Amino acid sequence: MTEHSLWPRRTPRLELRIPSLDDLDQVLTWRNDPAVTRWMLSTTVDPDSWRSAWLAGADDPFDHSVVAVLHGRVIGTGSIEVADAMGQGMRAPNAADLPWRSAQGSLGYLLDPTVHGRGLATEIVAAMLDLAFDLGLHRVTAGCFADNIGSWRVMEKCGMRREQHGVQDSWHAEMGWLDGYTYAILAEEWRAAAPAATAVRTG
């Protein structure tokens, strides 16, 4: 789980923070809503198992998962999963000196469907990208079904570029094989673009 010193982070309207048990219970009030599960690879979740898995991530230094709070109500989640990028095994004093070690992040986000269409997902994604590059990551990626227009529009608003269009690479329980998109952004691209949504404060 992310270091407590990095949180909370505040966007123009949201507070992003490490969740309490009550926060997780609030997420579970909408996590299994069909409007949420429609575009998820992990569809309906068992509340107890989901809660246990989230809490287990508290001891994982590569898992940076938080909730987003609007006026005291948990309306979303954001996550960055840190992993190695691709790279050759160059000679180095130790493995930690290889620049591709822990250099890439995988972005995830969810939003309560009752607050869709208000730009809140964009604020969550911008805050998570800020975090990723504050951590020193080189690159962040994210994926979605090509038909999930709202999701990829959020990524594009935050300056991420579509790098891959996978033809029928993702199975959807109702619609069968669908196309998938992969988006990415580099640290220098994020800093150079400095979109308005990056107005994030810590503490």
C-alpha atoms as an extended CHARMM CRD file, in Angstrom:
* protein
*
       203  EXT
         1         1  MET       CA              0.0000000000        0.0000000000        0.0000000000  PROA      1               0.0000000000
         2         2  THR       CA              1.1060000000        3.5430000000       -0.6220000000  PROA      2               0.0000000000
         3         3  GLU       CA              2.9900000000        5.4560000000        2.0740000000  PROA      3               0.0000000000
         4         4  HSD       CA              0.7350000000        7.3540000000        4.4530000000  PROA      4               0.0000000000
         5         5  SER       CA              2.8800000000       10.4680000000        3.9740000000  PROA      5               0.0000000000
         6         6  LEU       CA              1.6400000000       10.7180000000        0.3760000000  PROA      6               0.0000000000
         7         7  TRP       CA             -1.9830000000       11.0740000000        1.4320000000  PROA      7               0.0000000000
         8         8  PRO       CA             -4.4600000000       12.6240000000        1.5040000000  PROA      8               0.0000000000
         9         9  ARG       CA             -4.3260000000       14.3110000000       -1.8950000000  PROA      9               0.0000000000
        10        10  ARG       CA             -6.8440000000       16.9450000000       -2.8330000000  PROA      10              0.0000000000
        11        11  THR       CA             -8.1030000000       17.8630000000       -6.2710000000  PROA      11              0.0000000000
        12        12  PRO       CA            -10.4370000000       20.8010000000       -6.9460000000  PROA      12              0.0000000000
        13        13  ARG       CA            -13.3870000000       18.7780000000       -5.6200000000  PROA      13              0.0000000000
        14        14  LEU       CA            -12.1310000000       15.5110000000       -4.1570000000  PROA      14              0.0000000000
        15        15  GLU       CA            -10.0710000000       14.1260000000       -1.3220000000  PROA      15              0.0000000000
        16        16  LEU       CA             -8.1590000000       10.9460000000       -2.1580000000  PROA      16              0.0000000000
        17        17  ARG       CA             -7.1010000000        8.9500000000        0.8740000000  PROA      17              0.0000000000
        18        18  ILE       CA             -6.1760000000        5.5400000000        2.2000000000  PROA      18              0.0000000000
        19        19  PRO       CA             -9.5040000000        3.8910000000        3.0130000000  PROA      19              0.0000000000
        20        20  SER       CA            -10.9500000000        3.0330000000        6.3730000000  PROA      20              0.0000000000
        21        21  LEU       CA            -13.2210000000        0.0100000000        6.8030000000  PROA      21              0.0000000000
        22        22  ASP       CA            -16.2000000000        2.3440000000        6.5920000000  PROA      22              0.0000000000
        23        23  ASP       CA            -14.8670000000        3.7330000000        3.3090000000  PROA      23              0.0000000000
        24        24  LEU       CA            -14.6710000000        0.2210000000        1.8620000000  PROA      24              0.0000000000
        25        25  ASP       CA            -18.2190000000       -0.4730000000        2.9910000000  PROA      25              0.0000000000
        26        26  GLN       CA            -19.3130000000        2.6450000000        1.1320000000  PROA      26              0.0000000000
        27        27  VAL       CA            -17.6050000000        1.4230000000       -2.0480000000  PROA      27              0.0000000000
        28        28  LEU       CA            -19.4530000000       -1.8710000000       -1.7240000000  PROA      28              0.0000000000
        29        29  THR       CA            -22.8020000000       -0.0590000000       -1.8760000000  PROA      29              0.0000000000
        30        30  TRP       CA            -22.1660000000        0.5960000000       -5.5850000000  PROA      30              0.0000000000
        31        31  ARG       CA            -19.2980000000       -1.7410000000       -6.6140000000  PROA      31              0.0000000000
        32        32  ASN       CA            -21.6920000000       -4.4710000000       -7.8350000000  PROA      32              0.0000000000
        33        33  ASP       CA            -24.0530000000       -2.0900000000       -9.6120000000  PROA      33              0.0000000000
        34        34  PRO       CA            -24.5350000000       -3.2950000000      -13.2310000000  PROA      34              0.0000000000
        35        35  ALA       CA            -23.4720000000        0.1500000000      -14.4530000000  PROA      35              0.0000000000
        36        36  VAL       CA            -20.0740000000       -0.5010000000      -12.8070000000  PROA      36              0.0000000000
        37        37  THR       CA            -19.6250000000       -4.1930000000      -13.5700000000  PROA      37              0.0000000000
        38        38  ARG       CA            -20.6070000000       -3.8350000000      -17.2400000000  PROA      38              0.0000000000
        39        39  TRP       CA            -17.0680000000       -2.9020000000      -18.2730000000  PROA      39              0.0000000000
        40        40  MET       CA            -15.0910000000       -4.6600000000      -15.5370000000  PROA      40              0.0000000000
        41        41  LEU       CA            -12.9880000000       -7.7820000000      -16.0780000000  PROA      41              0.0000000000
        42        42  SER       CA            -13.6820000000       -8.6530000000      -12.4460000000  PROA      42              0.0000000000
        43        43  THR       CA            -17.4430000000       -8.2980000000      -12.4810000000  PROA      43              0.0000000000
        44        44  THR       CA            -19.5880000000       -8.9420000000       -9.3920000000  PROA      44              0.0000000000
        45        45  VAL       CA            -17.4560000000       -9.3580000000       -6.2580000000  PROA      45              0.0000000000
        46        46  ASP       CA            -18.1070000000      -11.1030000000       -2.9590000000  PROA      46              0.0000000000
        47        47  PRO       CA            -18.0580000000       -8.3050000000       -0.3600000000  PROA      47              0.0000000000
        48        48  ASP       CA            -16.0440000000      -10.2000000000        2.2670000000  PROA      48              0.0000000000
        49        49  SER       CA            -13.4590000000      -11.4620000000       -0.2260000000  PROA      49              0.0000000000
        50        50  TRP       CA            -13.1650000000       -8.0590000000       -1.8770000000  PROA      50              0.0000000000
        51        51  ARG       CA            -12.6900000000       -6.2950000000        1.4570000000  PROA      51              0.0000000000
        52        52  SER       CA            -10.0770000000       -8.8520000000        2.5660000000  PROA      52              0.0000000000
        53        53  ALA       CA             -8.1590000000       -8.5320000000       -0.7030000000  PROA      53              0.0000000000
        54        54  TRP       CA             -8.0720000000       -4.7410000000       -0.4260000000  PROA      54              0.0000000000
        55        55  LEU       CA             -6.8420000000       -4.8640000000        3.1800000000  PROA      55              0.0000000000
        56        56  ALA       CA             -4.2040000000       -7.4490000000        2.2330000000  PROA      56              0.0000000000
        57        57  GLY       CA             -2.7810000000       -4.9110000000       -0.1970000000  PROA      57              0.0000000000
        58        58  ALA       CA             -1.9010000000       -2.6750000000        2.7470000000  PROA      58              0.0000000000
        59        59  ASP       CA              1.3600000000       -4.6030000000        3.1070000000  PROA      59              0.0000000000
        60        60  ASP       CA              2.2450000000       -4.4810000000       -0.6030000000  PROA      60              0.0000000000
        61        61  PRO       CA              4.7150000000       -1.6550000000       -1.3680000000  PROA      61              0.0000000000
        62        62  PHE       CA              3.8020000000       -1.8110000000       -5.0580000000  PROA      62              0.0000000000
        63        63  ASP       CA              0.0520000000       -1.3520000000       -4.5250000000  PROA      63              0.0000000000
        64        64  HSD       CA             -1.1220000000        2.2570000000       -4.2680000000  PROA      64              0.0000000000
        65        65  SER       CA             -4.9040000000        2.0790000000       -3.8740000000  PROA      65              0.0000000000
        66        66  VAL       CA             -7.1100000000        4.8200000000       -2.4820000000  PROA      66              0.0000000000
        67        67  VAL       CA            -10.6960000000        6.0060000000       -2.3110000000  PROA      67              0.0000000000
        68        68  ALA       CA            -12.0380000000        9.3170000000       -3.6210000000  PROA      68              0.0000000000
        69        69  VAL       CA            -14.3300000000       11.3030000000       -1.3310000000  PROA      69              0.0000000000
        70        70  LEU       CA            -16.8060000000       14.0160000000       -2.3400000000  PROA      70              0.0000000000
        71        71  HSD       CA            -18.5130000000       15.9420000000        0.4880000000  PROA      71              0.0000000000
        72        72  GLY       CA            -17.8540000000       13.0890000000        2.9220000000  PROA      72              0.0000000000
        73        73  ARG       CA            -19.1000000000       10.3670000000        0.5850000000  PROA      73              0.0000000000
        74        74  VAL       CA            -16.8900000000        7.7660000000       -1.1180000000  PROA      74              0.0000000000
        75        75  ILE       CA            -17.6500000000        8.0650000000       -4.8350000000  PROA      75              0.0000000000
        76        76  GLY       CA            -14.6670000000        6.3720000000       -6.4560000000  PROA      76              0.0000000000
        77        77  THR       CA            -11.4040000000        4.5020000000       -6.2220000000  PROA      77              0.0000000000
        78        78  GLY       CA             -8.0240000000        4.8910000000       -7.8530000000  PROA      78              0.0000000000
        79        79  SER       CA             -4.9910000000        2.6360000000       -8.0150000000  PROA      79              0.0000000000
        80        80  ILE       CA             -1.4640000000        2.4170000000       -9.3410000000  PROA      80              0.0000000000
        81        81  GLU       CA              0.1560000000       -1.0280000000       -9.4490000000  PROA      81              0.0000000000
        82        82  VAL       CA              3.9300000000       -0.6810000000       -9.7980000000  PROA      82              0.0000000000
        83        83  ALA       CA              5.8370000000       -3.2470000000      -11.8510000000  PROA      83              0.0000000000
        84        84  ASP       CA              9.0500000000       -3.6630000000      -13.8080000000  PROA      84              0.0000000000
        85        85  ALA       CA              9.1460000000       -2.2690000000      -17.3260000000  PROA      85              0.0000000000
        86        86  MET       CA             10.7670000000       -4.2660000000      -20.1180000000  PROA      86              0.0000000000
        87        87  GLY       CA             14.5470000000       -4.0350000000      -20.0910000000  PROA      87              0.0000000000
        88        88  GLN       CA             17.8120000000       -5.7800000000      -20.7120000000  PROA      88              0.0000000000
        89        89  GLY       CA             19.8510000000       -7.1340000000      -17.8200000000  PROA      89              0.0000000000
        90        90  MET       CA             22.6370000000       -4.5750000000      -17.9360000000  PROA      90              0.0000000000
        91        91  ARG       CA             25.6340000000       -4.9510000000      -15.6840000000  PROA      91              0.0000000000
        92        92  ALA       CA             24.9830000000       -3.0990000000      -12.4690000000  PROA      92              0.0000000000
        93        93  PRO       CA             26.2050000000       -3.3280000000       -8.8560000000  PROA      93              0.0000000000
        94        94  ASN       CA             22.8060000000       -4.7150000000       -7.8830000000  PROA      94              0.0000000000
        95        95  ALA       CA             19.4280000000       -5.3280000000       -9.4400000000  PROA      95              0.0000000000
        96        96  ALA       CA             17.9990000000       -2.1710000000       -7.8820000000  PROA      96              0.0000000000
        97        97  ASP       CA             20.2620000000       -0.0690000000      -10.1240000000  PROA      97              0.0000000000
        98        98  LEU       CA             18.5720000000       -1.2950000000      -13.2950000000  PROA      98              0.0000000000
        99        99  PRO       CA             16.4940000000        1.6650000000      -14.5460000000  PROA      99              0.0000000000
       100       100  TRP       CA             13.5740000000       -0.4780000000      -15.6390000000  PROA      100             0.0000000000
       101       101  ARG       CA             13.0250000000       -1.9440000000      -12.1790000000  PROA      101             0.0000000000
       102       102  SER       CA              9.7110000000       -0.7140000000      -10.7170000000  PROA      102             0.0000000000
       103       103  ALA       CA              9.5280000000        1.8510000000      -13.5280000000  PROA      103             0.0000000000
       104       104  GLN       CA              6.0150000000        1.2860000000      -14.8390000000  PROA      104             0.0000000000
       105       105  GLY       CA              2.5820000000        1.6420000000      -13.3190000000  PROA      105             0.0000000000
       106       106  SER       CA             -0.7990000000        0.2000000000      -14.2200000000  PROA      106             0.0000000000
       107       107  LEU       CA             -3.6630000000        2.6250000000      -13.6220000000  PROA      107             0.0000000000
       108       108  GLY       CA             -7.1340000000        1.6400000000      -12.4480000000  PROA      108             0.0000000000
       109       109  TYR       CA            -10.1730000000        3.6380000000      -11.4100000000  PROA      109             0.0000000000
       110       110  LEU       CA            -13.8610000000        3.1920000000      -10.5770000000  PROA      110             0.0000000000
       111       111  LEU       CA            -16.6620000000        5.6870000000      -10.1200000000  PROA      111             0.0000000000
       112       112  ASP       CA            -20.0520000000        5.5060000000       -8.4440000000  PROA      112             0.0000000000
       113       113  PRO       CA            -22.5130000000        5.5940000000      -11.3760000000  PROA      113             0.0000000000
       114       114  THR       CA            -24.6880000000        8.1730000000       -9.6130000000  PROA      114             0.0000000000
       115       115  VAL       CA            -21.9700000000       10.8070000000      -10.1580000000  PROA      115             0.0000000000
       116       116  HSD       CA            -21.0870000000       10.0230000000      -13.7730000000  PROA      116             0.0000000000
       117       117  GLY       CA            -20.7800000000       12.8910000000      -16.2200000000  PROA      117             0.0000000000
       118       118  ARG       CA            -19.3640000000       15.4470000000      -13.8000000000  PROA      118             0.0000000000
       119       119  GLY       CA            -15.6480000000       15.1510000000      -14.5830000000  PROA      119             0.0000000000
       120       120  LEU       CA            -14.8650000000       13.4050000000      -11.3020000000  PROA      120             0.0000000000
       121       121  ALA       CA            -13.1990000000       10.4070000000      -12.9460000000  PROA      121             0.0000000000
       122       122  THR       CA            -10.8590000000       12.8320000000      -14.7060000000  PROA      122             0.0000000000
       123       123  GLU       CA             -9.8460000000       14.2970000000      -11.3440000000  PROA      123             0.0000000000
       124       124  ILE       CA             -9.2020000000       10.8210000000       -9.9270000000  PROA      124             0.0000000000
       125       125  VAL       CA             -7.0700000000        9.7820000000      -12.9040000000  PROA      125             0.0000000000
       126       126  ALA       CA             -5.1080000000       13.0450000000      -12.8440000000  PROA      126             0.0000000000
       127       127  ALA       CA             -4.3850000000       12.6080000000       -9.1370000000  PROA      127             0.0000000000
       128       128  MET       CA             -3.2130000000        9.0180000000       -9.6500000000  PROA      128             0.0000000000
       129       129  LEU       CA             -0.9420000000       10.0530000000      -12.5220000000  PROA      129             0.0000000000
       130       130  ASP       CA              0.4890000000       12.8010000000      -10.3170000000  PROA      130             0.0000000000
       131       131  LEU       CA              1.1860000000       10.1880000000       -7.6630000000  PROA      131             0.0000000000
       132       132  ALA       CA              2.7830000000        7.7850000000      -10.1220000000  PROA      132             0.0000000000
       133       133  PHE       CA              5.2480000000       10.3300000000      -11.4000000000  PROA      133             0.0000000000
       134       134  ASP       CA              5.9120000000       11.7170000000       -7.9220000000  PROA      134             0.0000000000
       135       135  LEU       CA              6.9950000000        8.1570000000       -7.1070000000  PROA      135             0.0000000000
       136       136  GLY       CA              9.5210000000        8.3510000000       -9.9370000000  PROA      136             0.0000000000
       137       137  LEU       CA              7.8080000000        6.0500000000      -12.4110000000  PROA      137             0.0000000000
       138       138  HSD       CA              8.8130000000        6.3600000000      -16.0600000000  PROA      138             0.0000000000
       139       139  ARG       CA              5.5100000000        5.3450000000      -17.6190000000  PROA      139             0.0000000000
       140       140  VAL       CA              1.8870000000        4.5570000000      -16.7600000000  PROA      140             0.0000000000
       141       141  THR       CA             -0.4980000000        2.3920000000      -18.7770000000  PROA      141             0.0000000000
       142       142  ALA       CA             -4.2250000000        1.6390000000      -18.6200000000  PROA      142             0.0000000000
       143       143  GLY       CA             -6.6170000000       -0.4950000000      -20.6200000000  PROA      143             0.0000000000
       144       144  CYS       CA            -10.3260000000       -0.7140000000      -21.3300000000  PROA      144             0.0000000000
       145       145  PHE       CA            -12.8640000000       -2.2470000000      -23.6750000000  PROA      145             0.0000000000
       146       146  ALA       CA            -13.0080000000       -0.1790000000      -26.8660000000  PROA      146             0.0000000000
       147       147  ASP       CA            -16.7670000000        0.1860000000      -26.3750000000  PROA      147             0.0000000000
       148       148  ASN       CA            -16.2370000000        1.8070000000      -22.9610000000  PROA      148             0.0000000000
       149       149  ILE       CA            -16.2220000000        5.2800000000      -24.4510000000  PROA      149             0.0000000000
       150       150  GLY       CA            -16.4500000000        7.1090000000      -21.1430000000  PROA      150             0.0000000000
       151       151  SER       CA            -13.3190000000        5.4190000000      -19.8120000000  PROA      151             0.0000000000
       152       152  TRP       CA            -11.0490000000        6.0870000000      -22.7580000000  PROA      152             0.0000000000
       153       153  ARG       CA            -12.2770000000        9.6640000000      -23.0240000000  PROA      153             0.0000000000
       154       154  VAL       CA            -11.1280000000       10.2120000000      -19.4400000000  PROA      154             0.0000000000
       155       155  MET       CA             -7.6820000000        8.8820000000      -20.3200000000  PROA      155             0.0000000000
       156       156  GLU       CA             -7.4640000000       11.1120000000      -23.3760000000  PROA      156             0.0000000000
       157       157  LYS       CA             -8.5370000000       14.1590000000      -21.3430000000  PROA      157             0.0000000000
       158       158  CYS       CA             -5.5830000000       13.4320000000      -19.0580000000  PROA      158             0.0000000000
       159       159  GLY       CA             -3.1550000000       13.3570000000      -21.9720000000  PROA      159             0.0000000000
       160       160  MET       CA             -2.7770000000        9.6020000000      -22.3210000000  PROA      160             0.0000000000
       161       161  ARG       CA             -2.2760000000        8.3020000000      -25.8460000000  PROA      161             0.0000000000
       162       162  ARG       CA             -3.8460000000        5.2370000000      -27.4070000000  PROA      162             0.0000000000
       163       163  GLU       CA             -0.9540000000        2.8700000000      -28.0880000000  PROA      163             0.0000000000
       164       164  GLN       CA             -2.7420000000       -0.3440000000      -28.9090000000  PROA      164             0.0000000000
       165       165  HSD       CA             -6.0080000000       -1.3820000000      -30.5080000000  PROA      165             0.0000000000
       166       166  GLY       CA             -6.4050000000       -5.0850000000      -29.8520000000  PROA      166             0.0000000000
       167       167  VAL       CA             -8.8860000000       -6.6390000000      -32.2690000000  PROA      167             0.0000000000
       168       168  GLN       CA            -11.3040000000       -8.9050000000      -30.3790000000  PROA      168             0.0000000000
       169       169  ASP       CA             -8.7080000000       -9.3870000000      -27.6480000000  PROA      169             0.0000000000
       170       170  SER       CA            -11.1050000000       -9.1410000000      -24.6820000000  PROA      170             0.0000000000
       171       171  TRP       CA            -14.0290000000      -11.3730000000      -23.7650000000  PROA      171             0.0000000000
       172       172  HSD       CA            -17.2460000000       -9.7240000000      -22.5820000000  PROA      172             0.0000000000
       173       173  ALA       CA            -19.7830000000      -11.9360000000      -20.8190000000  PROA      173             0.0000000000
       174       174  GLU       CA            -22.7600000000      -10.4080000000      -22.6600000000  PROA      174             0.0000000000
       175       175  MET       CA            -21.2950000000       -9.2650000000      -25.9700000000  PROA      175             0.0000000000
       176       176  GLY       CA            -18.6180000000      -11.8730000000      -26.6810000000  PROA      176             0.0000000000
       177       177  TRP       CA            -15.2270000000      -10.9440000000      -28.1120000000  PROA      177             0.0000000000
       178       178  LEU       CA            -14.6690000000       -7.1830000000      -28.1500000000  PROA      178             0.0000000000
       179       179  ASP       CA            -11.8220000000       -4.9130000000      -29.1360000000  PROA      179             0.0000000000
       180       180  GLY       CA             -9.6350000000       -3.4830000000      -26.4000000000  PROA      180             0.0000000000
       181       181  TYR       CA             -7.5800000000       -0.3030000000      -26.0890000000  PROA      181             0.0000000000
       182       182  THR       CA             -4.3200000000        0.2940000000      -24.2360000000  PROA      182             0.0000000000
       183       183  TYR       CA             -3.3240000000        3.8340000000      -23.2900000000  PROA      183             0.0000000000
       184       184  ALA       CA             -0.0510000000        5.1810000000      -21.8840000000  PROA      184             0.0000000000
       185       185  ILE       CA              1.7610000000        8.3400000000      -20.8630000000  PROA      185             0.0000000000
       186       186  LEU       CA              5.3890000000        9.0920000000      -19.9570000000  PROA      186             0.0000000000
       187       187  ALA       CA              6.5390000000       11.1490000000      -16.9970000000  PROA      187             0.0000000000
       188       188  GLU       CA              7.9650000000       13.9030000000      -19.2030000000  PROA      188             0.0000000000
       189       189  GLU       CA              4.7550000000       14.0630000000      -21.2350000000  PROA      189             0.0000000000
       190       190  TRP       CA              2.6700000000       14.4730000000      -18.0930000000  PROA      190             0.0000000000
       191       191  ARG       CA              4.8740000000       17.2280000000      -16.7280000000  PROA      191             0.0000000000
       192       192  ALA       CA              5.0280000000       19.0730000000      -20.0550000000  PROA      192             0.0000000000
       193       193  ALA       CA              1.2730000000       18.9600000000      -20.6240000000  PROA      193             0.0000000000
       194       194  ALA       CA              0.4190000000       20.1840000000      -17.1070000000  PROA      194             0.0000000000
       195       195  PRO       CA             -3.3440000000       19.8510000000      -17.6890000000  PROA      195             0.0000000000
       196       196  ALA       CA             -5.6720000000       21.8580000000      -15.4920000000  PROA      196             0.0000000000
       197       197  ALA       CA             -6.8590000000       18.6560000000      -13.8200000000  PROA      197             0.0000000000
       198       198  THR       CA             -3.4500000000       18.2540000000      -12.1780000000  PROA      198             0.0000000000
       199       199  ALA       CA             -4.2360000000       20.8120000000       -9.4890000000  PROA      199             0.0000000000
       200       200  VAL       CA             -3.4750000000       18.2760000000       -6.7740000000  PROA      200             0.0000000000
       201       201  ARG       CA             -2.3900000000       19.1360000000       -3.2430000000  PROA      201             0.0000000000
       202       202  THR       CA             -1.0190000000       16.7600000000       -0.6290000000  PROA      202             0.0000000000
       203       203  GLY       CA             -1.7420000000       16.8470000000        3.0700000000  PROA      203             0.0000000000
